[in-house]
Amino acid sequence: MNERVGELRAWLEPEPAAAFLVTASTNVEYLSGFSSSSAAALVSEGSIHLFTDGRYAEAVSNVDGVESVILERNLLGELGRVLSEYTAGPVAFEAGRMSVAEHESLSKSGLELVPAAGVLEAIRAVKDADELTSIRAAASVLSAALERVPQMKPVGRTERELAWLLERTMREDGGAESLSFPAIVASGANSARPHHAPSDRTIAPDEVLLIDAGCIVDGYCSDCTRIYATGELPHELLEAYAVCLAIQERAVAAVEAGVDTKTLDEEHREALVSHGYSVDHSLGHGVGLEIHEEPRLARTASTVLKSGHVVTIEPGVYLRDLGGIRIEDMVAVTVDGGDVLTPVTKDLVQVS
């Protein structure tokens, strides 16, 4: 915790703020290890105050290195009332994580509020050794489950049933705490919808099956997408698979510290367009305590990759009324290149 708080304090030094108020629950947990639906942390040069309500009084008393403060359940409203008791100077707040109503409640403190967006997210983006160990564990559980998809005999099952089998496998056999996000199981034409929710559609022979799933281990997420064939696929889908795979593998090979994320995304877009395909989403995103984190691999976000970043590489080709192809790996960024964390085969596996 000390290193993480130290980085936040280092950010504060040149800024016109005496303290940083952290209200996003994920960021509070990242800094303090305290997980709660009602928590905020005030970090200043000499102290950390951790605010919560009476439901968590016992739990917060066990958090080392903080001064705990118990307030009423309307936490932001209460902070607006008492915040000036804990700092005298301007207070930076998480502008991208706070609603207008919450800001109005906080303004009652009378303190100058300094908007600061993405500060903790940028610090969180670079994972330490322990975080990488947890992410690897989550990726390993997910990879093992995806490798077992052929044994689940998808044909004849509904998308929803297969999604449940995948979740049970990760939880019961892999020890996953929960899912990173609701699994996407999309068959036939449904796979051409990037964020399709599993339905009661029965998976049929001779069609494409897309599975995009993830699980949480030790609080950290995983994310991977693989394509399966339930028999013979039309030429258009086989060609799309070959193109998507080539683009994905080229992008994975290009991942290393010092590379600009915008450049990676632009190269993948150019490659898709050169083969006559549209571009329906960006190349990828960071993964950690949340399933979508910094850095983003998108044309609207320019970030230089650093050792310790963990990103997805997931180009997609979607052919309406026919099917979709998306191939996704998690990659840990190192000074020497990218370390693929999801080594599930990318051959077009046949399932029955």
N, C-alpha and C positions, 0 to 999 in steps of 0.2 A: 504493500500500500504506500510506503514512504516514497518510492520512486515515482509512482503515479501522481501523488499529491505534489511531489517536488516539481514535476513537469508543469502542473497547473500553476504552481506558484511562480515558476520561471516565466510563464506567459503573462502573469499579472505584473511583474516587475516594471516593464516599460509602459504599462497601460494606466489610464486615468481612473483606476478602480482600486479600492482598498481591500476588496474581498470578492469572491466569486460564489454566487448562489447556484447550486446544482439541484434541479428539481426533477429531471428525467430519472425515473426509477432505475433504468439500466445503468445510467452514469453514476448514480449514487452507489449502486452495488459495486460497480467497477472501482470506485475510489475507496470504499470502506469495507466491502464484503458484506454489507447489510442489505438483505433483500426484503422489500416491503412494498405494499401497495400505497403506503402513506409515509413518505420520507423525503427529506431535503437536507442538503449539506451546505454549510457556509464555510468556505475555505479562505482563510486570511494568512498573513505571514506567520503568525505565531500560534494559530489554533485551528481546530476543525470542530465546528458545532454540528451535531447530527440531530435533526428535528424529526419527531414522529408523534403518534398519538398513543393513548393509554393501552391500546390493544397489543402494542409491541414493546411495552416498557421493560419487560423482563429480557426480551431478545436484544434490545439495544444496549442494555447494561453490560452485555458480554462482548461488545465491540471494543477492541483495544485502540488506543490512540485518539479517541474522540471525546468530546464533552457532550453528553446526551441531554436533550431538552424535550420534555413531554408537553405537547400542546393538544388542543381540541382537534377533532377529526377534520374540520375545515382548515386544512393545513396552510394553504396559501393566504387565506383570510387572516388566520392567526399570525402568520409571518409578517403580514402587512402591519399588524398591530404591535409586534414586539421586536421586529428586526433591528430597529435603531438601538436596542439595548445591547446588541452584540457586535456592532461595528458603527463607526462614526463617519466613514467616508463613502464615496460612490460605490455601488454594488453592481458588478457585472452579472448578467443573467442569461440563461439559455434561450435566446430569441427564437430559435427554430423549434423549440420544444414547448413554448408557452402560449396559451390562448389569450385573446384580448381580455376576456373576463378575469383570467388569472393575473394578468398584468395590472388590471385595474385594482384588484384586491391587494397586490403587492405594493402598489403606489401609495397606499395609505400609510406606509412607513415614513413618508416624508423624505426618504433618502433619494439621492440621484441614482437612477437606474441606467446602466450602460449596456445596451444590447450587444451580445457576443454570440454569434452563430457558428456551430461546428467545431468549437475549440476542443471539447472532450472527445468528439468523434474522431478528430485528427490524431489525438493522442492514442485513442483506443485502436486505431487502424494498424499500428505497429505492435505485433504480438510478442510477448516475452516467451521464454522457454516453456514455462508452465502452461501458458495459454495454447501454445502450439501442440503440446502433448495432449491436451484435452480435445483440440480440434482434430488431431490425427485419430484419436480414439473414436470420435463421432463419425468421422469419415470411414473408419474401418468397419464400424457396425453397419453403416449404410451400404458400403460396398459388398459386404457379405450377404446382406439381404437381397440386393439386386442380382447377385450371382445365383441366387436360389429361385429367381422368377421362373425359369423353365420347369422346375420341380412343382411349381404351384399350378401347372396345367391351366393357363389363362383361358384357352378357348372354351366357350360354354359358360364361363363365369361372367358376372356383370362387372363393370368398371368399379363400382362401389365395393363389391365383394373382394376384388383383387387388392384394392387399396387397403381394406381392413386386414387382409392376410399379410400384406407387406408391413403394416404397422405392428401387428402382433409379432411378426418375426423379429423386428428391431427391438421391441420391448421385452419379449419373453426370452428370446435366444441371445440377443445382443446386450440387453441391460440398459437400453436407452431410457432416459427419463420421460421423454415426450417427443413429439414431432417438431421439427423446425418450422413447418408450415403444413397445411393440409395437403397430403400427397396428390399429385396430378396423375391420374391414370386415364389416358385418352386413346380410344381405339377408332380405327377407320377415319372417317371425315372429322370426327371430334378432335383428332390430333392436330388438325390445322388451326385450332384455337389455342394460342399459347398458354392461356390461364384457364383451361377447361376444368370444371369441377366434376369429379367422378359421378356418373349417372347410373341408371338402371339398364343402360344399353348392354346387351350381351356381346361379348367379344367373339367375333366370327372368324372363320378360316379365311386365309388369303387377304389379309389386310395388315396395316401397320399398327403397332402398339407402342405408344410413348409413355414412359414412366419418369416422372420428375419428383424426387422425394428427398427428404432430409430428416435427421433426428438430432436430439440434444443429448450430450453426455458431459457431465461436470459443468453444465450451464452453457456449453458452447455448441454451435450449430454445425451441421453439414448439409451439403446440397450437391446433387448429381442427377443427370438425366441420361437415360439410355433408350435406345430404340430396339424393338423386337419385331420379328416378322412371324405372322401366324400361318405362313404358307407362301405361295407365289405372290410377288408384288409387281405392280405395273412398272414398265420401264421408267416412267417419269419419276416415280419415287426412288427407284434404285439409283437413277442419275442424281437426284437431289441428295441422296445419302452420301454418294461418293464425293460430291462437291462440298457438302457441309463438313464431312470428315476431314477433307484436305485443308479446308480453311481453319477448322478447329485445331488440327495438329500443328499447322503453321503458326497460329497465334500462341499456342502453348509453348512452342519452341522459342518464341520471341520474348517470353516473359523473363525478365531479370531486373535487378536493381538498376535504376538509372533510366529506364524506358518510360516514355510518357504514355499515360493511359489513353489520351485522346488519339495519339498516333495509332495505337493498337486497334482502337475502334474504327478509325477511318480506313485502315488497311482492310479490315474485315468487311466493311461496307462496300468498298471498291471491288473486292473480290466477288461478293454476292451479285452486285449489279453487272459485273463483267460477264457473268454466266446467265444473265437474264432474269435474276430473281429480285424481288423487292426486299427491303430491309424493314422488318417489323419491330425490332427492338435492338438495344445496344448489346455490346459484346459480353459484358459481365459486371460484377459487383463484388465488393468486399464481403467477407463472412466472419462472424465472431460471436459475441454474445447475442447479436441480432442477425437475422438471416440476410438482411440488406444493410451493409455498412459501407463506410469509406474504405478504400477508394472506389469510385465508380469508373468503369471503362465505357465511356460514352463520349459523343462528340461535344456535349455541353460541359464536360468536366476534364480539365487538364491537371493531372497529378503525376508527379514523378514517382515511380514505384521504388519502394525501399525494402531492404531485407527485413522480413517480419510481417510484411503485408500478406494476406491470404485472399485470393480472388477466385472468382469463377470465370471460366472461358466457355461461352455457350451460344455459338451462332445457331441460327434457325432458318429453315426454309419451310414455308407453309403454302400448300397448294389447295385452294378452296375446293370443297366437295370431294377431295381425293385423300388428303392426309398431310401430316406435317412431320418434319424431321428436326430434332434439336439434339445436339450432342454436347454434354456439359461435364467438365471436370473442375475440381477444386485444386488450386495450385498455390503452394507456398513460395513466396519470392525470396530468393537468396542472391548473394553477390555473384554466384556462378551460373545462375539461371533459375528455372522454375522446377520445383519439386512437386510432382503430381501426387495428390493425396487420395485419389479415387481410382485405383488401378483396375477397374472393372473392364473387361474386354470391350473394345469398340468395334469388334466384328459384328456384322448383322446376324444376331443369334436367332435361330428358328425355334419357335415354341409351339406347342400343340394344346 
